[in-house]
Amino acid sequence: MAHLGARLTHIGPGRVHIVLPARPEVTQQHGYVHAGATSAIADSAGGYAALTLFDEDSEVLTVEYKINLLAPAAGAHLEAIGTVLKSGRTLTVCQLEVHGIQDDGARQLVAHGQQTLIRARVKQ
């Protein structure tokens, strides 16, 4: 996330927001934020959201995720929101949303997805 320039802006039980400023380093040939960067912040937001509900001896790994790119990822920045739908002992399912945010605050949903994560124990 540091390489992309993304940062956590909200951490709550089962919900995390990550913001990615739009910059030339993360855009594709048409000037939109690249699908890889869009997907990366969505995946991380869901993973961190799941982690908020685990004990401190747990880690999280993505098992799979599906993301639909609904509109070009345009705006001053993107905001990914990961929300836990079901937290289980082994598997957790999260909803993923990414919004393009304009300088005037206007928001557009640019990506939506779902993710399955597995809880892993921290090796001591």
N, C-alpha and C positions, 0 to 999 in steps of 0.2 A: 504494500500500500504506500509506503514511503517513496518508492521509486516512481509511482504514478502521481504522487502529490496529493493523495487522498487522506482525509482525516475523519476520525470519529466525531460526530457532533451531538449524538444522543445515545445514552446507554440506560436502558430500563429493563425490568424483568420481562424477558421474552421479546424485546424490541430494541433494535439498534439502527441508527442512521449513519451513513457515511457520505461525505460530500467530496466530489472530485471537480476541481476547477477545470474549465475547458481551456486547454492550451495547445499550441501546435504539436507538442511532443505526444499527445494522446489522440490526435485527430487523424482521420483518413483523408483520402485525396479530395473529397468534396467539402472538407472543413467541419464535418460532424465528428463527435467523439466516437472513436472506433468501437465496434461491437465487442472486441476483446476486453477493452477497458471497462465498458459498460457491464459486461458479464462478470468481470473480476470484482467490481465493487458490490454487485448484487450477491455473488457467492460469499464474499467476506461478511457482508451485513447479516446474512442468514446464519452463517457460522458463529459469529459473535453473539447473535441473538440467542441461539441455542446454548452457547456457553454460559450465558447469564443465569440459566436455570440449573446448571450442573454444580456439583461440589468441587472444591478446589483441587481435588486429586484427579479430575477428569480433563480430557482434551477432546477435541472434536475434529472429525475428518468428513469431508463431503463424499457421499456414496454415489450420488447422481444429482443432476439438476437439469431442468428444462427451462429455457427462457425464450419468450416470444418478443421479438423486436417489433414494436408497434408503430413507431414513427422515427424519423431521423433524430439522433441524440444531439439536439441543438440547445443552446442556452449559454448563459454565463457560467453555469456549473450544473452538474448532475447531482441528484440526491438519491442514494439507494436506501431503501427501507427493508429490513429483514424482520419478519414477524413469525414467531413460533405458533404453529397451528396445533401441534401435538408433540409433547415432550414425553418420550418413553425411556425405559431403562436402557435400551440398546439403541433404538432408532428414534430420530426426531424429524418431523416434517415442518418446513418453513415456507411461508409465502414471501416472494421477492418482488419488489416494485422499484423501478427507477424512473425518476421524474427529471425532465429538463426544466431548469429554472432560469427565467429571463431576469435581466437587471431590475425590471419593474416589479418582480415578484410573481409574475404569471408562471403557472406550472402546467406542464403537459406530461402525461404518462407516456414514456417512450419504450418501456420494457416491463414485462410481467412474467413471473415464473414461479416454479415450485422446486423445492430442494429436499433431499433426504440426507441426513447426516448420521454418523455412527459415533457413539461415545467410546472413547478410548481412555485407558488408565495411564497416568503419567508414570513413566519408569523412574524409580528412585535410584 
